[in-house]
Amino acid sequence: MSNVESSPAELTCRSTPGTVEVLEPRVVPLGGPRAMTVRRTLPQRQRSLIGAWCFADHYGPDDITASGGMDVAPHPHTGLQTVSWLFTGEIEHRDSLGVHAMVRPGEVNLMTGGRGICHSEVSTKDTSVLHGVQLWVALPDAHRDAPRDFQHHVPSPVEQEDAVVKVFLGSLAGVTSPVRTFTPLLGAEIVLNGTVCLEIDPSFEHGVLVDTGSVLMEETPLQRGSLGYAGVGSRHLTLSGDARIVLLGGPPFGEEIVMWWNFVGRDHDEIVRFRDEWQREADRFGRVEGYPGERLPAPPLPNGRLRPRGNPA
């Protein structure tokens, strides 16, 4: 998915360690007069990363007969991996690696755009309701020029106390996903019908994104669309409610990044270079074949210099 805001924000983040932070989403349209909207909880001023997770969009259930659905023209990425996870509907994915794939409920698609990639995303004609999350993972410095790649995995559901867990990245509830990442990560869908106490990695920080219903994350209430954050140090996470959530986790990223529009870089000048190469159709990003339309142009750069940011101290 692309960040299609006309003036993407640059954010400086702070937090208070040792507490459950509640991050409320902001509504962002995906372009056009009948734009489908998404609820964005990462990044924001309060916090920009959870582990290497640097972007979280939550959308739907969206009646695409009214909204027009998702039609994101070819757009670029650098220095990141995209993680697509659907609850309802279907999205057609095309990228400059030559991959033509479908995103379907309960099936994770992970695309690596280290040195550079471009892709398009379009809801299919048979889809009437679209509902899911789109997530980005920042690549560490040693791997941020990784070659283009695409992985697909269908996790099996596992029962854990009053919950059903699908682990699409990392390890949880005795299950490990085969999907490769460049930093340790956790990504799982959890359907709650009561209370579950999960054994978690104490070196990870965690985020709980509420898709449906409401949840108690430890003793902190979370409503639909909210993202609860807990820092490192805990070996267990207790969740209660009648809800569906997405659990994200990873060790603090430990590096500063510059994230603007669809690029993750390390300084202002690098972002300027990425934008320039995209605008002049340089080889870095390649081409998407089969999309019936023009590429998405990059928005204007801000007047000031972009500043690096990372996990708050």
Summary of the structure (lengths in Angstrom):
residues: 313
radius of gyration: 18.3
end to end distance: 29.3
largest distance: 54.1
contacts: 1087
relative contact order: 0.20
helix: 6%
strand: 48%
